Amino acid sequence: MTAHTHANCENLLSSLSEYIDGGLSPELCQEIEKHLTGCENCRVVLNTTKRTIDLVQQPENQAAVPEDVRERLFKRLNLDDYLKPSSR
Ligand SMILES: [Zn+2]
């Protein structure tokens, strides 16, 4: 029953990992933060992604998690999954 469109979310989530990495311009960060304030869906995704990244980036895990596994993990995080349910 929500009028929430996922157009913005899709946009946002595609730059989410860059956002977490701090690779986005301040303007974009602001835009994302603004969207996050109003969109619980994206907040959940952000938290999940962050938690996963944190986990992988912990020094004691870093040794245990080879580079390619980390990369695969990022792909496994496939953010599209979060956007699927409402269409079709
Ligand atoms: Zn959103």
PDB file of the backbone (N, CA, C, O) and the ligand in Angstrom, with CONECT records:
HET     ZN  A 101       1
ATOM      1  N   MET A   1       0.821  -1.216   0.000  1.00  0.00           N
ATOM      2  CA  MET A   1       0.000   0.000   0.000  1.00  0.00           C
ATOM      3  C   MET A   1       0.852   1.262   0.000  1.00  0.00           C
ATOM      4  O   MET A   1       0.350   2.356   0.257  1.00  0.00           O
ATOM      5  N   THR A   2       2.086   1.115  -0.276  1.00  0.00           N
ATOM      6  CA  THR A   2       2.902   2.329  -0.277  1.00  0.00           C
ATOM      7  C   THR A   2       3.118   2.854  -1.688  1.00  0.00           C
ATOM      8  O   THR A   2       3.210   2.102  -2.658  1.00  0.00           O
ATOM      9  N   ALA A   3       3.192   4.156  -1.758  1.00  0.00           N
ATOM     10  CA  ALA A   3       3.383   4.791  -3.062  1.00  0.00           C
ATOM     11  C   ALA A   3       4.870   4.913  -3.376  1.00  0.00           C
ATOM     12  O   ALA A   3       5.279   5.608  -4.306  1.00  0.00           O
ATOM     13  N   HIS A   4       5.634   4.240  -2.599  1.00  0.00           N
ATOM     14  CA  HIS A   4       7.080   4.326  -2.752  1.00  0.00           C
ATOM     15  C   HIS A   4       7.508   3.755  -4.107  1.00  0.00           C
ATOM     16  O   HIS A   4       7.174   2.619  -4.443  1.00  0.00           O
ATOM     17  N   THR A   5       8.216   4.521  -4.846  1.00  0.00           N
ATOM     18  CA  THR A   5       8.726   3.992  -6.106  1.00  0.00           C
ATOM     19  C   THR A   5      10.155   3.525  -5.899  1.00  0.00           C
ATOM     20  O   THR A   5      10.912   4.093  -5.112  1.00  0.00           O
ATOM     21  N   HIS A   6      10.494   2.499  -6.611  1.00  0.00           N
ATOM     22  CA  HIS A   6      11.826   1.945  -6.429  1.00  0.00           C
ATOM     23  C   HIS A   6      12.828   2.529  -7.421  1.00  0.00           C
ATOM     24  O   HIS A   6      13.990   2.125  -7.463  1.00  0.00           O
ATOM     25  N   ALA A   7      12.373   3.454  -8.191  1.00  0.00           N
ATOM     26  CA  ALA A   7      13.280   4.052  -9.172  1.00  0.00           C
ATOM     27  C   ALA A   7      14.470   4.680  -8.466  1.00  0.00           C
ATOM     28  O   ALA A   7      15.619   4.478  -8.858  1.00  0.00           O
ATOM     29  N   ASN A   8      14.184   5.433  -7.433  1.00  0.00           N
ATOM     30  CA  ASN A   8      15.255   6.060  -6.661  1.00  0.00           C
ATOM     31  C   ASN A   8      16.114   5.036  -5.962  1.00  0.00           C
ATOM     32  O   ASN A   8      17.337   5.160  -5.890  1.00  0.00           O
ATOM     33  N   CYS A   9      15.449   4.024  -5.448  1.00  0.00           N
ATOM     34  CA  CYS A   9      16.170   3.008  -4.703  1.00  0.00           C
ATOM     35  C   CYS A   9      17.184   2.319  -5.607  1.00  0.00           C
ATOM     36  O   CYS A   9      18.333   2.095  -5.226  1.00  0.00           O
ATOM     37  N   GLU A  10      16.748   2.002  -6.770  1.00  0.00           N
ATOM     38  CA  GLU A  10      17.614   1.277  -7.683  1.00  0.00           C
ATOM     39  C   GLU A  10      18.858   2.105  -7.971  1.00  0.00           C
ATOM     40  O   GLU A  10      19.986   1.613  -7.988  1.00  0.00           O
ATOM     41  N   ASN A  11      18.596   3.363  -8.192  1.00  0.00           N
ATOM     42  CA  ASN A  11      19.660   4.312  -8.428  1.00  0.00           C
ATOM     43  C   ASN A  11      20.630   4.334  -7.275  1.00  0.00           C
ATOM     44  O   ASN A  11      21.848   4.254  -7.434  1.00  0.00           O
ATOM     45  N   LEU A  12      20.042   4.446  -6.123  1.00  0.00           N
ATOM     46  CA  LEU A  12      20.820   4.581  -4.902  1.00  0.00           C
ATOM     47  C   LEU A  12      21.619   3.326  -4.626  1.00  0.00           C
ATOM     48  O   LEU A  12      22.804   3.384  -4.299  1.00  0.00           O
ATOM     49  N   LEU A  13      20.959   2.195  -4.760  1.00  0.00           N
ATOM     50  CA  LEU A  13      21.617   0.950  -4.386  1.00  0.00           C
ATOM     51  C   LEU A  13      22.751   0.619  -5.340  1.00  0.00           C
ATOM     52  O   LEU A  13      23.690  -0.091  -4.979  1.00  0.00           O
ATOM     53  N   SER A  14      22.660   1.129  -6.544  1.00  0.00           N
ATOM     54  CA  SER A  14      23.730   0.834  -7.488  1.00  0.00           C
ATOM     55  C   SER A  14      25.008   1.561  -7.099  1.00  0.00           C
ATOM     56  O   SER A  14      26.098   1.148  -7.492  1.00  0.00           O
ATOM     57  N   SER A  15      24.886   2.634  -6.336  1.00  0.00           N
ATOM     58  CA  SER A  15      26.103   3.321  -5.898  1.00  0.00           C
ATOM     59  C   SER A  15      26.371   3.110  -4.422  1.00  0.00           C
ATOM     60  O   SER A  15      27.195   3.796  -3.818  1.00  0.00           O
ATOM     61  N   LEU A  16      25.663   2.153  -3.854  1.00  0.00           N
ATOM     62  CA  LEU A  16      25.759   1.945  -2.416  1.00  0.00           C
ATOM     63  C   LEU A  16      27.154   1.525  -1.968  1.00  0.00           C
ATOM     64  O   LEU A  16      27.670   2.025  -0.968  1.00  0.00           O
ATOM     65  N   SER A  17      27.761   0.607  -2.712  1.00  0.00           N
ATOM     66  CA  SER A  17      29.078   0.137  -2.267  1.00  0.00           C
ATOM     67  C   SER A  17      30.107   1.258  -2.391  1.00  0.00           C
ATOM     68  O   SER A  17      31.033   1.358  -1.586  1.00  0.00           O
ATOM     69  N   GLU A  18      29.935   2.084  -3.396  1.00  0.00           N
ATOM     70  CA  GLU A  18      30.822   3.245  -3.522  1.00  0.00           C
ATOM     71  C   GLU A  18      30.596   4.215  -2.378  1.00  0.00           C
ATOM     72  O   GLU A  18      31.525   4.815  -1.837  1.00  0.00           O
ATOM     73  N   TYR A  19      29.333   4.341  -2.036  1.00  0.00           N
ATOM     74  CA  TYR A  19      28.978   5.222  -0.926  1.00  0.00           C
ATOM     75  C   TYR A  19      29.647   4.756   0.363  1.00  0.00           C
ATOM     76  O   TYR A  19      30.226   5.552   1.102  1.00  0.00           O
ATOM     77  N   ILE A  20      29.558   3.471   0.614  1.00  0.00           N
ATOM     78  CA  ILE A  20      30.168   2.905   1.814  1.00  0.00           C
ATOM     79  C   ILE A  20      31.682   3.061   1.761  1.00  0.00           C
ATOM     80  O   ILE A  20      32.334   3.313   2.774  1.00  0.00           O
ATOM     81  N   ASP A  21      32.218   2.907   0.579  1.00  0.00           N
ATOM     82  CA  ASP A  21      33.662   3.042   0.391  1.00  0.00           C
ATOM     83  C   ASP A  21      34.129   4.480   0.533  1.00  0.00           C
ATOM     84  O   ASP A  21      35.324   4.747   0.655  1.00  0.00           O
ATOM     85  N   GLY A  22      33.194   5.390   0.517  1.00  0.00           N
ATOM     86  CA  GLY A  22      33.536   6.802   0.560  1.00  0.00           C
ATOM     87  C   GLY A  22      33.984   7.310  -0.796  1.00  0.00           C
ATOM     88  O   GLY A  22      34.692   8.313  -0.888  1.00  0.00           O
ATOM     89  N   GLY A  23      33.574   6.623  -1.843  1.00  0.00           N
ATOM     90  CA  GLY A  23      34.024   6.982  -3.179  1.00  0.00           C
ATOM     91  C   GLY A  23      33.098   7.927  -3.918  1.00  0.00           C
ATOM     92  O   GLY A  23      33.310   8.211  -5.097  1.00  0.00           O
ATOM     93  N   LEU A  24      32.088   8.408  -3.245  1.00  0.00           N
ATOM     94  CA  LEU A  24      31.133   9.283  -3.920  1.00  0.00           C
ATOM     95  C   LEU A  24      31.366  10.747  -3.575  1.00  0.00           C
ATOM     96  O   LEU A  24      31.944  11.077  -2.540  1.00  0.00           O
ATOM     97  N   SER A  25      30.910  11.600  -4.451  1.00  0.00           N
ATOM     98  CA  SER A  25      31.038  13.027  -4.183  1.00  0.00           C
ATOM     99  C   SER A  25      30.104  13.414  -3.041  1.00  0.00           C
ATOM    100  O   SER A  25      29.095  12.753  -2.797  1.00  0.00           O
ATOM    101  N   PRO A  26      30.453  14.486  -2.349  1.00  0.00           N
ATOM    102  CA  PRO A  26      29.622  14.935  -1.216  1.00  0.00           C
ATOM    103  C   PRO A  26      28.165  15.151  -1.616  1.00  0.00           C
ATOM    104  O   PRO A  26      27.255  14.873  -0.835  1.00  0.00           O
ATOM    105  N   GLU A  27      27.951  15.640  -2.817  1.00  0.00           N
ATOM    106  CA  GLU A  27      26.573  15.886  -3.261  1.00  0.00           C
ATOM    107  C   GLU A  27      25.793  14.588  -3.311  1.00  0.00           C
ATOM    108  O   GLU A  27      24.659  14.497  -2.840  1.00  0.00           O
ATOM    109  N   LEU A  28      26.432  13.585  -3.894  1.00  0.00           N
ATOM    110  CA  LEU A  28      25.773  12.290  -4.019  1.00  0.00           C
ATOM    111  C   LEU A  28      25.518  11.663  -2.657  1.00  0.00           C
ATOM    112  O   LEU A  28      24.463  11.079  -2.410  1.00  0.00           O
ATOM    113  N   CYS A  29      26.495  11.795  -1.788  1.00  0.00           N
ATOM    114  CA  CYS A  29      26.332  11.272  -0.434  1.00  0.00           C
ATOM    115  C   CYS A  29      25.122  11.904   0.227  1.00  0.00           C
ATOM    116  O   CYS A  29      24.318  11.232   0.875  1.00  0.00           O
ATOM    117  N   GLN A  30      25.015  13.188   0.051  1.00  0.00           N
ATOM    118  CA  GLN A  30      23.905  13.905   0.650  1.00  0.00           C
ATOM    119  C   GLN A  30      22.587  13.400   0.105  1.00  0.00           C
ATOM    120  O   GLN A  30      21.624  13.192   0.842  1.00  0.00           O
ATOM    121  N   GLU A  31      22.567  13.211  -1.180  1.00  0.00           N
ATOM    122  CA  GLU A  31      21.361  12.715  -1.834  1.00  0.00           C
ATOM    123  C   GLU A  31      20.973  11.348  -1.270  1.00  0.00           C
ATOM    124  O   GLU A  31      19.811  11.078  -0.969  1.00  0.00           O
ATOM    125  N   ILE A  32      21.980  10.513  -1.143  1.00  0.00           N
ATOM    126  CA  ILE A  32      21.734   9.175  -0.626  1.00  0.00           C
ATOM    127  C   ILE A  32      21.240   9.237   0.808  1.00  0.00           C
ATOM    128  O   ILE A  32      20.295   8.544   1.183  1.00  0.00           O
ATOM    129  N   GLU A  33      21.887  10.071   1.601  1.00  0.00           N
ATOM    130  CA  GLU A  33      21.475  10.168   2.994  1.00  0.00           C
ATOM    131  C   GLU A  33      20.048  10.687   3.108  1.00  0.00           C
ATOM    132  O   GLU A  33      19.274  10.251   3.961  1.00  0.00           O
ATOM    133  N   LYS A  34      19.727  11.610   2.244  1.00  0.00           N
ATOM    134  CA  LYS A  34      18.364  12.151   2.249  1.00  0.00           C
ATOM    135  C   LYS A  34      17.362  11.041   1.925  1.00  0.00           C
ATOM    136  O   LYS A  34      16.323  10.909   2.571  1.00  0.00           O
ATOM    137  N   HIS A  35      17.694  10.278   0.943  1.00  0.00           N
ATOM    138  CA  HIS A  35      16.807   9.183   0.558  1.00  0.00           C
ATOM    139  C   HIS A  35      16.701   8.155   1.684  1.00  0.00           C
ATOM    140  O   HIS A  35      15.621   7.633   1.962  1.00  0.00           O
ATOM    141  N   LEU A  36      17.807   7.880   2.314  1.00  0.00           N
ATOM    142  CA  LEU A  36      17.821   6.874   3.370  1.00  0.00           C
ATOM    143  C   LEU A  36      16.929   7.280   4.545  1.00  0.00           C
ATOM    144  O   LEU A  36      16.318   6.431   5.195  1.00  0.00           O
ATOM    145  N   THR A  37      16.865   8.562   4.803  1.00  0.00           N
ATOM    146  CA  THR A  37      16.039   9.028   5.909  1.00  0.00           C
ATOM    147  C   THR A  37      14.577   8.661   5.676  1.00  0.00           C
ATOM    148  O   THR A  37      13.835   8.377   6.616  1.00  0.00           O
ATOM    149  N   GLY A  38      14.185   8.673   4.423  1.00  0.00           N
ATOM    150  CA  GLY A  38      12.785   8.431   4.148  1.00  0.00           C
ATOM    151  C   GLY A  38      12.480   7.032   3.659  1.00  0.00           C
ATOM    152  O   GLY A  38      11.315   6.694   3.447  1.00  0.00           O
ATOM    153  N   CYS A  39      13.491   6.220   3.478  1.00  0.00           N
ATOM    154  CA  CYS A  39      13.258   4.925   2.866  1.00  0.00           C
ATOM    155  C   CYS A  39      13.844   3.810   3.727  1.00  0.00           C
ATOM    156  O   CYS A  39      15.054   3.585   3.743  1.00  0.00           O
ATOM    157  N   GLU A  40      12.972   3.131   4.432  1.00  0.00           N
ATOM    158  CA  GLU A  40      13.452   2.100   5.338  1.00  0.00           C
ATOM    159  C   GLU A  40      14.077   0.954   4.568  1.00  0.00           C
ATOM    160  O   GLU A  40      15.074   0.367   4.989  1.00  0.00           O
ATOM    161  N   ASN A  41      13.485   0.658   3.457  1.00  0.00           N
ATOM    162  CA  ASN A  41      13.979  -0.429   2.613  1.00  0.00           C
ATOM    163  C   ASN A  41      15.470  -0.275   2.329  1.00  0.00           C
ATOM    164  O   ASN A  41      16.250  -1.217   2.467  1.00  0.00           O
ATOM    165  N   CYS A  42      15.838   0.925   1.935  1.00  0.00           N
ATOM    166  CA  CYS A  42      17.241   1.174   1.589  1.00  0.00           C
ATOM    167  C   CYS A  42      18.114   1.189   2.828  1.00  0.00           C
ATOM    168  O   CYS A  42      19.283   0.807   2.778  1.00  0.00           O
ATOM    169  N   ARG A  43      17.550   1.628   3.932  1.00  0.00           N
ATOM    170  CA  ARG A  43      18.332   1.613   5.170  1.00  0.00           C
ATOM    171  C   ARG A  43      18.699   0.193   5.550  1.00  0.00           C
ATOM    172  O   ARG A  43      19.822  -0.085   5.970  1.00  0.00           O
ATOM    173  N   VAL A  44      17.737  -0.698   5.395  1.00  0.00           N
ATOM    174  CA  VAL A  44      17.992  -2.101   5.705  1.00  0.00           C
ATOM    175  C   VAL A  44      19.099  -2.639   4.801  1.00  0.00           C
ATOM    176  O   VAL A  44      20.016  -3.322   5.257  1.00  0.00           O
ATOM    177  N   VAL A  45      18.997  -2.324   3.538  1.00  0.00           N
ATOM    178  CA  VAL A  45      20.014  -2.793   2.598  1.00  0.00           C
ATOM    179  C   VAL A  45      21.376  -2.235   2.968  1.00  0.00           C
ATOM    180  O   VAL A  45      22.378  -2.951   2.959  1.00  0.00           O
ATOM    181  N   LEU A  46      21.402  -0.964   3.290  1.00  0.00           N
ATOM    182  CA  LEU A  46      22.663  -0.327   3.654  1.00  0.00           C
ATOM    183  C   LEU A  46      23.274  -0.997   4.880  1.00  0.00           C
ATOM    184  O   LEU A  46      24.467  -1.297   4.907  1.00  0.00           O
ATOM    185  N   ASN A  47      22.446  -1.228   5.889  1.00  0.00           N
ATOM    186  CA  ASN A  47      22.950  -1.850   7.104  1.00  0.00           C
ATOM    187  C   ASN A  47      23.490  -3.242   6.840  1.00  0.00           C
ATOM    188  O   ASN A  47      24.561  -3.615   7.319  1.00  0.00           O
ATOM    189  N   THR A  48      22.739  -3.991   6.080  1.00  0.00           N
ATOM    190  CA  THR A  48      23.176  -5.346   5.766  1.00  0.00           C
ATOM    191  C   THR A  48      24.501  -5.328   5.023  1.00  0.00           C
ATOM    192  O   THR A  48      25.421  -6.080   5.342  1.00  0.00           O
ATOM    193  N   THR A  49      24.578  -4.470   4.046  1.00  0.00           N
ATOM    194  CA  THR A  49      25.800  -4.378   3.260  1.00  0.00           C
ATOM    195  C   THR A  49      26.971  -3.952   4.124  1.00  0.00           C
ATOM    196  O   THR A  49      28.061  -4.519   4.046  1.00  0.00           O
ATOM    197  N   LYS A  50      26.732  -2.954   4.940  1.00  0.00           N
ATOM    198  CA  LYS A  50      27.778  -2.446   5.819  1.00  0.00           C
ATOM    199  C   LYS A  50      28.271  -3.526   6.761  1.00  0.00           C
ATOM    200  O   LYS A  50      29.472  -3.700   6.967  1.00  0.00           O
ATOM    201  N   ARG A  51      27.321  -4.242   7.325  1.00  0.00           N
ATOM    202  CA  ARG A  51      27.691  -5.291   8.278  1.00  0.00           C
ATOM    203  C   ARG A  51      28.565  -6.332   7.603  1.00  0.00           C
ATOM    204  O   ARG A  51      29.570  -6.780   8.155  1.00  0.00           O
ATOM    205  N   THR A  52      28.166  -6.699   6.415  1.00  0.00           N
ATOM    206  CA  THR A  52      28.933  -7.704   5.682  1.00  0.00           C
ATOM    207  C   THR A  52      30.325  -7.190   5.384  1.00  0.00           C
ATOM    208  O   THR A  52      31.312  -7.908   5.540  1.00  0.00           O
ATOM    209  N   ILE A  53      30.396  -5.958   4.959  1.00  0.00           N
ATOM    210  CA  ILE A  53      31.696  -5.382   4.620  1.00  0.00           C
ATOM    211  C   ILE A  53      32.566  -5.267   5.864  1.00  0.00           C
ATOM    212  O   ILE A  53      33.752  -5.598   5.841  1.00  0.00           O
ATOM    213  N   ASP A  54      31.966  -4.797   6.939  1.00  0.00           N
ATOM    214  CA  ASP A  54      32.698  -4.710   8.207  1.00  0.00           C
ATOM    215  C   ASP A  54      33.306  -6.048   8.571  1.00  0.00           C
ATOM    216  O   ASP A  54      34.478  -6.157   8.932  1.00  0.00           O
ATOM    217  N   LEU A  55      32.474  -7.049   8.464  1.00  0.00           N
ATOM    218  CA  LEU A  55      32.880  -8.394   8.823  1.00  0.00           C
ATOM    219  C   LEU A  55      34.090  -8.812   8.009  1.00  0.00           C
ATOM    220  O   LEU A  55      35.060  -9.361   8.533  1.00  0.00           O
ATOM    221  N   VAL A  56      34.009  -8.544   6.742  1.00  0.00           N
ATOM    222  CA  VAL A  56      35.071  -8.964   5.834  1.00  0.00           C
ATOM    223  C   VAL A  56      36.324  -8.132   6.043  1.00  0.00           C
ATOM    224  O   VAL A  56      37.438  -8.585   5.782  1.00  0.00           O
ATOM    225  N   GLN A  57      36.127  -6.909   6.516  1.00  0.00           N
ATOM    226  CA  GLN A  57      37.280  -6.016   6.627  1.00  0.00           C
ATOM    227  C   GLN A  57      37.965  -6.073   7.984  1.00  0.00           C
ATOM    228  O   GLN A  57      38.975  -5.405   8.203  1.00  0.00           O
ATOM    229  N   GLN A  58      37.423  -6.858   8.883  1.00  0.00           N
ATOM    230  CA  GLN A  58      38.108  -7.008  10.153  1.00  0.00           C
ATOM    231  C   GLN A  58      39.452  -7.670   9.933  1.00  0.00           C
ATOM    232  O   GLN A  58      39.559  -8.665   9.217  1.00  0.00           O
ATOM    233  N   PRO A  59      40.487  -7.103  10.561  1.00  0.00           N
ATOM    234  CA  PRO A  59      41.851  -7.585  10.314  1.00  0.00           C
ATOM    235  C   PRO A  59      41.992  -9.095  10.437  1.00  0.00           C
ATOM    236  O   PRO A  59      42.656  -9.740   9.626  1.00  0.00           O
ATOM    237  N   GLU A  60      41.360  -9.642  11.457  1.00  0.00           N
ATOM    238  CA  GLU A  60      41.533 -11.088  11.655  1.00  0.00           C
ATOM    239  C   GLU A  60      40.832 -11.895  10.565  1.00  0.00           C
ATOM    240  O   GLU A  60      41.201 -13.034  10.275  1.00  0.00           O
ATOM    241  N   ASN A  61      39.818 -11.281   9.972  1.00  0.00           N
ATOM    242  CA  ASN A  61      39.153 -11.976   8.878  1.00  0.00           C
ATOM    243  C   ASN A  61      39.863 -11.749   7.551  1.00  0.00           C
ATOM    244  O   ASN A  61      39.829 -12.588   6.651  1.00  0.00           O
ATOM    245  N   GLN A  62      40.497 -10.607   7.459  1.00  0.00           N
ATOM    246  CA  GLN A  62      41.107 -10.226   6.199  1.00  0.00           C
ATOM    247  C   GLN A  62      42.114 -11.277   5.748  1.00  0.00           C
ATOM    248  O   GLN A  62      42.206 -11.616   4.568  1.00  0.00           O
ATOM    249  N   ALA A  63      42.862 -11.778   6.718  1.00  0.00           N
ATOM    250  CA  ALA A  63      43.836 -12.804   6.389  1.00  0.00           C
ATOM    251  C   ALA A  63      43.130 -14.075   5.925  1.00  0.00           C
ATOM    252  O   ALA A  63      43.610 -14.794   5.049  1.00  0.00           O
ATOM    253  N   ALA A  64      41.984 -14.326   6.535  1.00  0.00           N
ATOM    254  CA  ALA A  64      41.289 -15.574   6.266  1.00  0.00           C
ATOM    255  C   ALA A  64      40.438 -15.514   4.997  1.00  0.00           C
ATOM    256  O   ALA A  64      40.077 -16.545   4.429  1.00  0.00           O
ATOM    257  N   VAL A  65      40.126 -14.303   4.567  1.00  0.00           N
ATOM    258  CA  VAL A  65      39.247 -14.165   3.404  1.00  0.00           C
ATOM    259  C   VAL A  65      40.036 -13.659   2.205  1.00  0.00           C
ATOM    260  O   VAL A  65      40.374 -12.478   2.124  1.00  0.00           O
ATOM    261  N   PRO A  66      40.319 -14.543   1.296  1.00  0.00           N
ATOM    262  CA  PRO A  66      41.080 -14.146   0.117  1.00  0.00           C
ATOM    263  C   PRO A  66      40.322 -13.115  -0.725  1.00  0.00           C
ATOM    264  O   PRO A  66      39.095 -13.019  -0.689  1.00  0.00           O
ATOM    265  N   GLU A  67      41.094 -12.372  -1.463  1.00  0.00           N
ATOM    266  CA  GLU A  67      40.542 -11.296  -2.283  1.00  0.00           C
ATOM    267  C   GLU A  67      39.367 -11.753  -3.149  1.00  0.00           C
ATOM    268  O   GLU A  67      38.342 -11.075  -3.226  1.00  0.00           O
ATOM    269  N   ASP A  68      39.524 -12.898  -3.794  1.00  0.00           N
ATOM    270  CA  ASP A  68      38.473 -13.304  -4.738  1.00  0.00           C
ATOM    271  C   ASP A  68      37.191 -13.700  -4.014  1.00  0.00           C
ATOM    272  O   ASP A  68      36.091 -13.564  -4.548  1.00  0.00           O
ATOM    273  N   VAL A  69      37.354 -14.190  -2.798  1.00  0.00           N
ATOM    274  CA  VAL A  69      36.160 -14.515  -2.014  1.00  0.00           C
ATOM    275  C   VAL A  69      35.416 -13.245  -1.652  1.00  0.00           C
ATOM    276  O   VAL A  69      34.187 -13.186  -1.700  1.00  0.00           O
ATOM    277  N   ARG A  70      36.180 -12.239  -1.293  1.00  0.00           N
ATOM    278  CA  ARG A  70      35.555 -10.954  -0.976  1.00  0.00           C
ATOM    279  C   ARG A  70      34.797 -10.409  -2.162  1.00  0.00           C
ATOM    280  O   ARG A  70      33.687  -9.892  -2.038  1.00  0.00           O
ATOM    281  N   GLU A  71      35.421 -10.537  -3.310  1.00  0.00           N
ATOM    282  CA  GLU A  71      34.764 -10.052  -4.509  1.00  0.00           C
ATOM    283  C   GLU A  71      33.469 -10.802  -4.761  1.00  0.00           C
ATOM    284  O   GLU A  71      32.441 -10.217  -5.103  1.00  0.00           O
ATOM    285  N   ARG A  72      33.548 -12.111  -4.582  1.00  0.00           N
ATOM    286  CA  ARG A  72      32.367 -12.930  -4.786  1.00  0.00           C
ATOM    287  C   ARG A  72      31.281 -12.556  -3.782  1.00  0.00           C
ATOM    288  O   ARG A  72      30.091 -12.548  -4.094  1.00  0.00           O
ATOM    289  N   LEU A  73      31.722 -12.253  -2.593  1.00  0.00           N
ATOM    290  CA  LEU A  73      30.794 -11.851  -1.559  1.00  0.00           C
ATOM    291  C   LEU A  73      30.028 -10.609  -1.984  1.00  0.00           C
ATOM    292  O   LEU A  73      28.814 -10.511  -1.804  1.00  0.00           O
ATOM    293  N   PHE A  74      30.748  -9.688  -2.536  1.00  0.00           N
ATOM    294  CA  PHE A  74      30.099  -8.473  -3.003  1.00  0.00           C
ATOM    295  C   PHE A  74      29.067  -8.782  -4.069  1.00  0.00           C
ATOM    296  O   PHE A  74      27.988  -8.190  -4.103  1.00  0.00           O
ATOM    297  N   LYS A  75      29.410  -9.708  -4.930  1.00  0.00           N
ATOM    298  CA  LYS A  75      28.472 -10.065  -5.987  1.00  0.00           C
ATOM    299  C   LYS A  75      27.288 -10.816  -5.414  1.00  0.00           C
ATOM    300  O   LYS A  75      26.147 -10.642  -5.840  1.00  0.00           O
ATOM    301  N   ARG A  76      27.591 -11.664  -4.428  1.00  0.00           N
ATOM    302  CA  ARG A  76      26.519 -12.422  -3.775  1.00  0.00           C
ATOM    303  C   ARG A  76      25.517 -11.473  -3.136  1.00  0.00           C
ATOM    304  O   ARG A  76      24.330 -11.777  -3.027  1.00  0.00           O
ATOM    305  N   LEU A  77      26.004 -10.351  -2.727  1.00  0.00           N
ATOM    306  CA  LEU A  77      25.149  -9.355  -2.100  1.00  0.00           C
ATOM    307  C   LEU A  77      24.155  -8.752  -3.076  1.00  0.00           C
ATOM    308  O   LEU A  77      23.386  -7.847  -2.754  1.00  0.00           O
ATOM    309  N   ASN A  78      24.206  -9.277  -4.246  1.00  0.00           N
ATOM    310  CA  ASN A  78      23.401  -8.762  -5.351  1.00  0.00           C
ATOM    311  C   ASN A  78      22.199  -7.932  -4.915  1.00  0.00           C
ATOM    312  O   ASN A  78      21.178  -8.459  -4.473  1.00  0.00           O
ATOM    313  N   LEU A  79      22.349  -6.649  -5.050  1.00  0.00           N
ATOM    314  CA  LEU A  79      21.346  -5.755  -4.495  1.00  0.00           C
ATOM    315  C   LEU A  79      20.029  -5.805  -5.250  1.00  0.00           C
ATOM    316  O   LEU A  79      19.003  -5.348  -4.747  1.00  0.00           O
ATOM    317  N   ASP A  80      20.055  -6.346  -6.425  1.00  0.00           N
ATOM    318  CA  ASP A  80      18.818  -6.480  -7.184  1.00  0.00           C
ATOM    319  C   ASP A  80      17.777  -7.272  -6.408  1.00  0.00           C
ATOM    320  O   ASP A  80      16.578  -7.006  -6.481  1.00  0.00           O
ATOM    321  N   ASP A  81      18.267  -8.240  -5.672  1.00  0.00           N
ATOM    322  CA  ASP A  81      17.349  -9.080  -4.914  1.00  0.00           C
ATOM    323  C   ASP A  81      16.419  -8.268  -4.028  1.00  0.00           C
ATOM    324  O   ASP A  81      15.261  -8.626  -3.813  1.00  0.00           O
ATOM    325  N   TYR A  82      16.946  -7.188  -3.529  1.00  0.00           N
ATOM    326  CA  TYR A  82      16.144  -6.385  -2.624  1.00  0.00           C
ATOM    327  C   TYR A  82      15.064  -5.609  -3.365  1.00  0.00           C
ATOM    328  O   TYR A  82      14.088  -5.149  -2.773  1.00  0.00           O
ATOM    329  N   LEU A  83      15.256  -5.477  -4.635  1.00  0.00           N
ATOM    330  CA  LEU A  83      14.337  -4.630  -5.404  1.00  0.00           C
ATOM    331  C   LEU A  83      13.280  -5.434  -6.135  1.00  0.00           C
ATOM    332  O   LEU A  83      12.311  -4.869  -6.643  1.00  0.00           O
ATOM    333  N   LYS A  84      13.448  -6.700  -6.192  1.00  0.00           N
ATOM    334  CA  LYS A  84      12.563  -7.539  -6.986  1.00  0.00           C
ATOM    335  C   LYS A  84      11.089  -7.548  -6.563  1.00  0.00           C
ATOM    336  O   LYS A  84      10.207  -7.337  -7.396  1.00  0.00           O
ATOM    337  N   PRO A  85      10.817  -7.789  -5.279  1.00  0.00           N
ATOM    338  CA  PRO A  85       9.477  -8.209  -4.882  1.00  0.00           C
ATOM    339  C   PRO A  85       8.307  -7.409  -5.476  1.00  0.00           C
ATOM    340  O   PRO A  85       7.291  -8.004  -5.838  1.00  0.00           O
ATOM    341  N   SER A  86       8.421  -6.102  -5.583  1.00  0.00           N
ATOM    342  CA  SER A  86       7.222  -5.335  -5.908  1.00  0.00           C
ATOM    343  C   SER A  86       6.881  -5.313  -7.395  1.00  0.00           C
ATOM    344  O   SER A  86       5.746  -5.008  -7.762  1.00  0.00           O
ATOM    345  N   SER A  87       7.841  -5.630  -8.250  1.00  0.00           N
ATOM    346  CA  SER A  87       7.506  -5.603  -9.676  1.00  0.00           C
ATOM    347  C   SER A  87       7.030  -6.971 -10.134  1.00  0.00           C
ATOM    348  O   SER A  87       7.576  -7.998  -9.734  1.00  0.00           O
ATOM    349  N   ARG A  88       6.049  -6.972 -10.941  1.00  0.00           N
ATOM    350  CA  ARG A  88       5.405  -8.191 -11.430  1.00  0.00           C
ATOM    351  C   ARG A  88       4.945  -9.078 -10.298  1.00  0.00           C
ATOM    352  O   ARG A  88       4.382 -10.146 -10.541  1.00  0.00           O
TER     353      ARG A  88
HETATM  354 ZN    ZN A 101      14.843   3.548  -1.239  1.00  0.00          ZN2+
END
